[in-house]
Amino acid sequence: MATLLIVFLAVGLALAPDARGLAPTEDSNDRRSNTRFTAEAVAMSMPYILADDVRELPMRLRSLLRDEYTFFRGSAGEFYGWCVQHCGDWLADRSKWIPIHGDVHIGNVGTFQTSFGPRPSIRFGLVDFDEAVIGPFQLDLLRALASVKFSVAAAGRRLDPSATHRAADAMVNAYRQYLSAQLGYDDLIRTEPTVAAILKKSAENHPERILARYVDTSRKPRFRPARMKGSAVMDILEPAEKAMQEEMAVALLEFVRHNCSPETRKQFRIRTREDADEAIMDVVRRTRVGSSGSQGVHKYFVLLEMAIVGGPPLVILEFKEQPPPAAVRAGLVENSPGSSRAAELAGHVTGASDPPPLLVGHAQMQGRRFLVYLRDPYGEDLDPSDYKLKRSPPGEAGLKRAMPAGAIEMARVLGAALGIAHRHSMGRDESRPAAGVDHEQSARIVAILEESETLASVLADRSAAVEDYMRSLYVQLCADPRARLLARQADEFVNSAALGKPVSHGRPRPPTDPRPEGLD
């Protein structure tokens, strides 16, 4: 994800304090390609995270070292660095650049709520748009196919070239059918068992039970110190710094008044600063233990009471800091001029689905920009375990290369979700009459359909090269003693949270979005 600053601890990394926050240098990709992938390389590619705050670089390294699949999910910057070197043909053809998701894998496909009420509307599609940019449509498909290969590898298998080509064919065929509206959203639910199953599971969720995982309502509602699943820590919820707590009411009011859609604005009872102060019950800094790509950025949960018209008495909003995306940090695309990253991202989220998720917008706190959205009680994500990937018996891990039954299904679902999202993001969907379609958008869809006719073979070959490259980086990082040391510090942080022990906050960070304020 970007060029970074060298930030090192007394325990091992060398800190360059005046370099923090500088823009990526032009030779960053060359420099990374000539050095081993270590904790220092991770720090240099992400200058906005700190080595001496355990929630940031140490937690990120803990995630990256977990396994190959999690490493792939958390290293989009390295993926795009590879694409800069090897996908020049796609990058050169600007006629097929569209809004892309940027981090497609099966864990970023799931359900989200689109309305309140006794029978809320729930939709299935792409989620978690942190890496969304304008870029070649092929890159979403390449990252999706590589993610299938890493999902299979996590189950102790490998897709050989023949199996990879079959998965690529399935993905591209599904993508083309849904992009062209030959198939629609209802067909996806009808034909894909995992999609129907996750929608059913989401509909059976009880918002009160979901809320109780995070919030103690026995007295005045307050966040719990951690969200647990059995004995495992899922989220660490620490009281926010005093300065952040004081700014939250202003940020919430900014979000409601100026930085969300008119439809979202109507949902809030908040009109004044006093309304915001009264609605806010608690603010915590969230560390999601299982996170990968966004591990290390600042995230806050805000507990609101009686703030939503027609909504439940208590809701949680998440404020998630938005640094430059991986494709920008890798030098693949440039920052979009004229708006903050968070504002740009809110547009990506709402533009990829019809209807869009509830309560999406953006706000500013302490010079940093945050995407703001509902902590969705009906949100469920797919997982590789939802597919029959058939872990190999002991002793065969990494050797068994037969085609797992679930790999084709996973590839189809990813292709379909991308086809629907790309179509919506270009301003066209199956519910709109042809006469209302923008001719330029229609021509772009036709051009993409033509280009994708022969794309599967190229995707298969490039995904194999991506798999080899990313696996080599993972092996290098696992061999780095500094990375292991910092990851152990993160283990101690998580273990302390399980025991209810407080951990002090790290020092404040500079803004991650250097563009001028007041432009959104």
Secondary structure by P-SEA (a helix, b strand, c coil): ccccccccccccccccccccccccccaaaaaaaaccccaaaaaaacccccccccccaaaaaaaaaccaaaaaaacaaaaaaaaaacccccccccccccccccccccccccccccccccbbbbbbccccccccccccaaaaaaaaaaaaaaaaaaacccccaaaaaaaaaaaaaaaaaaaaccccaaaaaaccaaaaaaaaaaaaccaaaaaaacccccccccccccccccccccbbbccccaaaaaaaaaaaaaaacccccaaaaaacccccaaaaaaaccbbbbbbccccccccccbbbbbbbcccccccccbbbbbbbbbccccccccccccccccccaaaaaaaaaaaacccccccccccccccbbbbbbcccccbbbbcccccccccccccccccccccccaaaaaaaaaaaaaaaaaaaaaccccccccccccaaaaaaaaaaaaaacccaaaaaaaaaaaaaaaaaaaaaaaacaaaaaaaaaaaaaaaaaaabbbbbbccccccccccccccc
